[in-house]
């Protein structure tokens, strides 16, 4: 995880037009490697590829989403979901890692919009996501805007306010954007509904971008540790206890970390996906039924071990019939 801390260090942030931020380019380490555009490299049995690398021959499959899909927690590129699918569980086509660290559904969509021209025909898109939209729904309206908030948006809006203040003069009337600093956090049920609606709206745009193709799109609600099981494995408990000493996870995210929240969220996402004819899978209960109680799945509550990622890849291949 120290390598991921270096990879994602704020001092090395790569700011990117419209998407706001993306991964460092041409990053090299034994743990994570990226191409000229910042996409993580994925591995097959005897080859490797990436969205910004040499185009694959023939159709490909995309694994999109945020940091779990990107593979934070994996000990190497070969252990990520895209690589495990390509190498072992669904090897008939190359899998490209198209995920973005800490991205919202809007950023995931923009990434595809901006780079789809580099891709050969895409047979399958699996979007493993959902947590970030729900987490960001607690932010004030001034930061959420029309398309949802993004991580570190408080810093962005703060700097923009400073810039505006340099040019501020007296005008007749007023109408500036409110900071929302004292705005109370909205009720949980409202946040769940808004996060689901935003996700579905952006999924509909994914579908429209793929109109006229044979691409199948599936949205998979990502597995959060507390959504999968209430009692952590022994190794996880030790890690979680240490992380809780230096973070405010429960203060910020305690109400969305329950299995009841996951159930409500999944229900709304499934209903929305049915309306727009996009496949939906909640992998949380499947993972709960497949993993032994003492199996070490998570390095923190949002990111998985190599074993956990491989188990998720197995479940994706089975439930979505990706082995065909």
C-alpha positions as CSV (number, residue, x, y, z in Angstrom):
1,X,0.0,0.0,0.0
2,X,3.0,2.3,0.4
3,X,3.5,2.1,-3.4
4,X,-0.1,3.2,-3.9
5,X,0.4,6.0,-1.4
6,X,3.3,7.3,-3.6
7,X,1.4,6.7,-6.8
8,X,-1.5,8.7,-5.5
9,X,0.3,11.4,-3.5
10,X,-1.4,14.8,-3.6
11,X,2.0,16.4,-4.3
12,X,2.1,14.4,-7.6
13,X,-1.5,15.0,-8.5
14,X,-2.1,15.0,-12.3
15,X,-4.8,17.6,-13.1
16,X,-6.7,16.9,-16.3
17,X,-9.1,19.0,-18.2
18,X,-12.8,18.2,-17.5
19,X,-12.0,14.9,-15.8
20,X,-10.3,17.0,-13.0
21,X,-7.6,14.3,-12.2
22,X,-6.3,11.0,-13.4
23,X,-3.4,8.7,-12.8
24,X,0.3,9.6,-13.2
25,X,1.5,8.6,-16.7
26,X,4.2,6.0,-17.4
27,X,4.5,5.2,-13.7
28,X,6.8,2.2,-13.1
29,X,7.0,0.0,-10.0
30,X,6.8,-3.7,-9.1
31,X,3.2,-3.0,-7.9
32,X,1.5,-0.7,-10.4
33,X,2.4,0.5,-13.9
34,X,0.6,2.9,-16.2
35,X,0.8,3.8,-19.9
36,X,1.3,7.1,-21.6
37,X,-2.2,8.3,-20.7
38,X,-2.3,7.0,-17.1
39,X,-4.3,3.8,-17.7
40,X,-3.1,0.8,-15.6
41,X,-1.6,-2.0,-17.7
42,X,-3.5,-5.4,-17.7
43,X,-1.9,-8.8,-18.4
44,X,-3.0,-11.9,-20.2
45,X,-1.3,-15.3,-20.3
46,X,1.4,-14.2,-22.7
47,X,0.8,-10.5,-23.4
48,X,-0.2,-7.2,-21.9
49,X,-2.1,-4.2,-23.1
50,X,-3.7,-0.9,-22.0
51,X,-6.0,1.7,-23.4
52,X,-3.2,4.0,-24.3
53,X,-0.8,1.3,-25.5
54,X,-0.6,-0.7,-28.7
55,X,-4.2,-1.4,-29.9
56,X,-5.3,-5.0,-29.4
57,X,-6.1,-7.1,-32.4
58,X,-9.8,-7.5,-32.6
59,X,-12.5,-6.9,-30.0
60,X,-11.7,-6.1,-26.4
61,X,-13.6,-6.0,-23.1
62,X,-13.4,-3.0,-20.7
63,X,-13.4,-3.0,-16.9
64,X,-14.4,0.5,-15.9
65,X,-15.2,2.0,-12.5
66,X,-13.2,3.5,-9.7
67,X,-10.4,2.4,-7.4
68,X,-11.5,-1.2,-6.8
69,X,-11.8,-1.8,-10.5
70,X,-8.5,-0.1,-11.0
71,X,-6.9,-2.5,-8.6
72,X,-5.8,-0.5,-5.5
73,X,-4.7,-3.2,-3.1
74,X,-3.4,-5.6,-5.7
75,X,0.2,-6.6,-5.2
76,X,0.9,-6.3,-8.9
77,X,-0.7,-5.5,-12.2
78,X,-1.2,-9.2,-12.8
79,X,-3.5,-9.5,-9.7
80,X,-6.0,-6.8,-10.8
81,X,-9.6,-7.7,-11.8
82,X,-8.9,-7.0,-15.5
83,X,-5.8,-9.2,-15.5
84,X,-7.4,-12.1,-13.6
85,X,-10.4,-12.0,-16.0
86,X,-8.1,-12.0,-19.0
87,X,-5.6,-14.6,-17.7
88,X,-7.9,-17.1,-16.1
89,X,-11.6,-16.5,-15.7
90,X,-12.7,-14.9,-19.0
91,X,-9.7,-15.2,-21.3
92,X,-11.4,-15.2,-24.7
93,X,-10.8,-11.4,-25.2
94,X,-8.3,-9.0,-23.9
95,X,-9.5,-7.0,-20.9
96,X,-8.5,-3.3,-20.6
97,X,-8.3,-1.6,-17.3
98,X,-10.4,1.5,-17.9
99,X,-10.9,2.5,-14.3
100,X,-10.0,5.7,-12.5
101,X,-8.8,6.1,-8.9
102,X,-11.4,8.0,-6.8
103,X,-13.7,8.7,-9.8
104,X,-17.4,9.4,-9.6
105,X,-19.8,8.2,-12.2
106,X,-19.5,11.5,-14.1
107,X,-15.7,11.1,-14.3
108,X,-16.0,7.4,-15.3
109,X,-18.3,8.5,-18.2
110,X,-16.0,11.4,-19.3
111,X,-13.0,9.1,-19.4
112,X,-14.8,6.8,-21.8
113,X,-16.1,9.7,-23.9
114,X,-12.6,11.2,-24.2
115,X,-10.7,7.9,-25.0
116,X,-13.1,5.7,-26.8
117,X,-11.6,6.7,-30.1
118,X,-8.5,4.8,-29.2
119,X,-10.3,1.5,-28.7
120,X,-10.9,-1.3,-31.1
121,X,-14.5,-2.7,-31.2
122,X,-15.6,-3.2,-27.6
123,X,-17.6,-6.4,-26.9
124,X,-18.3,-5.9,-23.2
125,X,-18.2,-3.1,-20.7
126,X,-18.3,-4.0,-17.0
127,X,-18.6,-1.0,-14.7
128,X,-17.7,-1.9,-11.1
129,X,-18.6,1.1,-9.1
130,X,-21.3,2.8,-6.9
131,X,-19.6,3.6,-3.6
132,X,-18.1,6.9,-4.5
133,X,-21.4,8.4,-5.7
134,X,-23.0,7.4,-2.4
135,X,-20.1,8.8,-0.3
136,X,-20.0,12.1,-2.2
137,X,-23.8,12.6,-1.8
138,X,-23.2,13.9,1.7
139,X,-21.5,17.0,0.4
140,X,-23.4,20.4,0.1
141,X,-25.4,21.3,-2.9
142,X,-22.9,23.9,-4.0
143,X,-20.3,21.2,-4.4
144,X,-22.6,18.5,-5.9
145,X,-24.0,20.8,-8.7
146,X,-25.9,19.0,-11.4
147,X,-23.6,16.1,-12.0
148,X,-22.5,15.2,-8.5
149,X,-19.4,16.1,-6.5
150,X,-15.9,14.7,-6.9
151,X,-13.2,14.0,-4.4
152,X,-11.2,17.1,-3.3
153,X,-13.8,19.3,-4.9
154,X,-13.7,21.5,-1.7
155,X,-10.1,22.4,-2.5
156,X,-11.1,23.2,-6.1
157,X,-14.0,25.5,-5.1
158,X,-11.9,27.1,-2.4
159,X,-9.2,28.1,-4.9
160,X,-11.8,29.3,-7.4
161,X,-13.4,31.5,-4.7
162,X,-10.0,33.0,-3.9
163,X,-9.5,33.7,-7.6
164,X,-12.9,35.3,-7.9
165,X,-12.2,37.5,-4.9
166,X,-9.2,39.1,-6.7
167,X,-11.6,40.5,-9.3
168,X,-14.6,41.2,-7.1
169,X,-16.1,44.7,-7.2
170,X,-19.4,46.2,-6.0
171,X,-22.3,45.4,-8.3
172,X,-25.9,46.2,-8.2
173,X,-27.7,43.1,-6.9
174,X,-26.1,39.8,-5.9
175,X,-26.1,36.2,-7.0
176,X,-23.0,34.4,-6.0
177,X,-22.8,30.7,-5.3
178,X,-23.1,29.8,-1.7
179,X,-20.3,27.8,-0.1
180,X,-22.6,25.5,1.7
181,X,-20.1,25.1,4.5
182,X,-22.8,25.0,7.2
183,X,-25.4,23.0,5.2
184,X,-26.5,20.0,7.2
185,X,-26.0,16.6,5.8
186,X,-29.1,15.4,4.0
187,X,-31.1,12.4,5.3
188,X,-29.7,9.0,4.3
189,X,-32.7,8.0,2.3
190,X,-32.4,11.2,0.2
191,X,-28.7,10.6,-0.4
192,X,-29.3,7.0,-1.5
193,X,-32.0,8.0,-3.9
194,X,-29.9,10.8,-5.4
195,X,-26.8,8.7,-5.8
196,X,-28.8,6.0,-7.5
197,X,-30.5,8.5,-9.8
198,X,-27.2,10.1,-10.8
199,X,-25.6,6.7,-11.5
200,X,-28.5,5.7,-13.7
201,X,-28.4,9.0,-15.6
202,X,-24.7,8.5,-16.4
203,X,-25.2,4.8,-17.3
204,X,-27.8,5.9,-19.8
205,X,-25.2,8.1,-21.4
206,X,-22.8,5.1,-21.6
207,X,-25.5,3.2,-23.4
208,X,-26.1,6.1,-25.9
209,X,-22.4,6.3,-26.6
210,X,-22.5,2.6,-27.5
211,X,-25.6,2.8,-29.5
212,X,-25.3,1.1,-32.9
213,X,-22.8,-1.4,-31.6
214,X,-23.1,-4.9,-30.1
215,X,-21.5,-3.8,-26.8
216,X,-23.1,-5.2,-23.7
217,X,-23.0,-3.0,-20.6
218,X,-23.3,-4.2,-17.1
219,X,-23.2,-2.2,-13.9
220,X,-21.9,-4.1,-10.9
221,X,-22.4,-2.6,-7.4
222,X,-18.9,-2.9,-5.9
223,X,-18.3,-4.9,-2.7
224,X,-17.6,-2.9,0.4
225,X,-16.3,-4.9,3.4
226,X,-19.2,-3.9,5.6
227,X,-21.7,-4.6,2.9
228,X,-20.4,-8.1,2.4
229,X,-20.2,-9.3,6.0
230,X,-20.7,-7.8,9.5
231,X,-17.8,-9.6,11.1
232,X,-14.4,-9.0,9.5
233,X,-11.8,-11.8,9.1
234,X,-9.0,-11.7,11.8
235,X,-6.5,-10.0,9.4
236,X,-9.0,-7.5,8.3
237,X,-10.0,-6.7,11.9
238,X,-6.4,-5.9,12.8
239,X,-6.0,-3.6,9.7
240,X,-9.4,-1.9,10.2
241,X,-8.6,-1.2,13.9
242,X,-5.3,0.4,13.0
243,X,-6.9,2.5,10.2
244,X,-9.7,3.6,12.5
245,X,-7.1,5.2,14.8
246,X,-6.0,7.6,12.0
247,X,-9.2,8.1,10.1
248,X,-12.7,9.3,10.6
249,X,-14.4,6.6,8.5
250,X,-17.3,5.9,10.9
251,X,-18.0,9.6,11.4
252,X,-18.2,10.3,7.7
253,X,-19.4,7.0,6.2
254,X,-20.9,5.0,9.1
255,X,-24.5,5.4,7.9
256,X,-23.7,4.3,4.4
257,X,-21.6,1.3,5.5
258,X,-24.5,-0.8,6.7
259,X,-25.9,-3.8,4.9
260,X,-29.3,-2.2,5.0
261,X,-28.0,0.8,3.1
262,X,-26.5,-1.5,0.5
263,X,-29.8,-3.3,0.1
264,X,-31.8,-0.1,-0.5
265,X,-29.1,1.2,-2.8
266,X,-29.0,-2.0,-4.8
267,X,-32.8,-2.1,-5.2
268,X,-32.9,1.4,-6.6
269,X,-30.0,0.7,-9.0
270,X,-31.6,-2.4,-10.2
271,X,-34.9,-0.7,-10.9
272,X,-33.1,2.1,-12.7
273,X,-31.0,-0.3,-14.8
274,X,-34.1,-2.2,-15.8
275,X,-35.7,1.0,-17.1
276,X,-32.7,1.8,-19.4
277,X,-32.0,-1.9,-20.3
278,X,-28.6,-2.1,-18.7
279,X,-27.6,-5.3,-16.9
280,X,-27.2,-5.0,-13.2
281,X,-25.4,-7.2,-10.6
282,X,-25.0,-6.7,-6.9
283,X,-22.0,-8.7,-6.1
284,X,-22.1,-8.2,-2.3
285,X,-24.4,-11.1,-1.4
286,X,-22.7,-13.3,-3.9
287,X,-19.3,-12.6,-2.3
288,X,-20.8,-13.1,1.1
289,X,-22.0,-16.6,0.2
290,X,-18.8,-17.5,-1.6
291,X,-16.2,-16.4,0.9
292,X,-15.3,-18.3,4.1
293,X,-15.8,-16.4,7.3
294,X,-12.1,-16.3,8.0
295,X,-11.0,-15.5,4.4
296,X,-8.8,-12.4,4.1
297,X,-10.6,-10.3,1.4
298,X,-9.8,-6.7,2.2
299,X,-6.7,-4.5,2.9
300,X,-9.1,-1.7,3.9
301,X,-12.9,-1.5,3.8
302,X,-13.0,-0.4,0.1
303,X,-10.0,-2.2,-1.4
304,X,-9.2,-5.9,-1.7
305,X,-6.4,-8.4,-1.4
306,X,-5.2,-10.5,-4.3
307,X,-7.4,-13.3,-3.1
308,X,-10.4,-11.1,-2.8
309,X,-9.9,-9.7,-6.3
310,X,-9.6,-13.1,-7.8
311,X,-12.8,-14.3,-6.1
312,X,-14.6,-11.3,-7.4
313,X,-13.2,-12.0,-10.9
314,X,-14.5,-15.6,-10.6
315,X,-18.0,-14.4,-9.6
316,X,-18.1,-11.8,-12.4
317,X,-17.2,-14.4,-15.0
318,X,-19.8,-16.9,-13.7
319,X,-22.7,-14.5,-13.1
320,X,-22.2,-12.5,-16.3
321,X,-21.4,-15.5,-18.5
322,X,-18.1,-13.9,-19.5
323,X,-16.4,-17.2,-20.3
324,X,-18.3,-17.5,-23.5
